[in-house]
């Protein structure tokens, strides 16, 4: 239960902060290569 509360709190803080959202986008798209990885999975 405590982990769920902590996760919910962190998620809410992230969604409510433009600077944190921009930082998360930067990390996921540029350093973790999330976009490229997802594109590779799309059949086409």
N, C-alpha and C positions, 0 to 999 in steps of 0.2 A: 504494500500500500504506500509506503514512504517513497519508493522509487517512482511510482505513478504520479504522486504529488509533485515530486521534484521535476520530473519530465514535463508535466503540465505547466509548471511555473516557468521553466526555462523556455518552453515553446511560446508561451504567452509573451514573455519578455522579448524574445527574438522577433515575433510577428509585430510587436508594437514599436520596434526601433528601426527606423530607416537605415541608420548606419550599420547596424548589425546585419540586417537583411542584405545590404550591399556587400558586406564582408563575406557572408555565407555564400552568396552567388559567386563572388570572386574565387573563393576556395573550391567550391564544387565544380564550377565550369572551367576554370583555368588550371588548377593544380591537381584536382582529383580526376579531371578529364571525364566528368559525368556526361556531358552532352555528347562527346565523341563515342563513349561507350554505349549510350542509348541508341545513337544513330546506327551503330553496327548491328544492333539487335533487330532493327526494323526490317522486315522482309521487303524486298523491292527489286 
